[in-house]
């Protein structure tokens, strides 16, 4: 399923995951560890690339 809006949502979700990883790196307690947030950001970013509808 390719969609421009889905790609944008996934992109911004990956940006939020990176911010949460940075917060965890400076000892702010978030739900997951920093490395897990970075893996989540990478997966969401890859899905954003693949789901982008380029016309």
C-alpha positions as CSV (number, residue, x, y, z in Angstrom):
1,X,0.0,0.0,0.0
2,X,1.6,3.2,-1.2
3,X,0.3,6.5,0.2
4,X,1.9,9.9,0.6
5,X,0.0,10.6,3.9
6,X,1.0,7.2,5.4
7,X,4.6,8.0,4.5
8,X,4.4,11.4,6.2
9,X,2.9,9.9,9.4
10,X,5.6,7.2,9.5
11,X,8.3,9.9,8.9
12,X,7.1,12.0,11.8
13,X,6.7,9.0,14.0
14,X,10.3,8.2,13.3
15,X,11.3,11.7,14.2
16,X,9.4,11.5,17.5
17,X,11.2,8.2,18.2
18,X,14.6,9.9,17.7
19,X,13.6,12.7,20.1
20,X,12.5,10.1,22.7
21,X,15.9,8.3,22.2
22,X,17.7,11.6,22.8
23,X,15.6,12.2,26.0
24,X,16.5,8.8,27.3
25,X,20.2,9.4,26.5
26,X,20.1,12.4,28.9
27,X,18.6,10.3,31.7
28,X,14.9,11.3,31.3
29,X,12.8,8.3,32.0
30,X,10.9,7.2,28.9
31,X,9.1,3.9,28.3
32,X,11.9,2.2,26.3
33,X,15.6,2.4,26.2
34,X,17.4,4.8,23.8
35,X,18.7,1.9,21.6
36,X,15.2,0.5,21.3
37,X,13.8,4.0,20.3
38,X,16.5,4.2,17.6
39,X,15.7,0.8,16.2
40,X,12.0,1.9,16.1
41,X,12.9,5.1,14.3
42,X,14.9,3.2,11.8
43,X,12.1,0.7,11.1
44,X,9.6,3.5,10.8
45,X,11.9,5.5,8.5
46,X,12.4,2.5,6.2
47,X,8.6,1.9,6.0
48,X,8.1,5.6,5.3
49,X,10.5,5.3,2.3
50,X,8.8,2.2,1.0
51,X,5.3,3.5,1.4
52,X,5.9,6.8,-0.3
53,X,3.9,7.2,-3.5
54,X,6.1,8.9,-6.0
55,X,4.3,9.9,-9.2
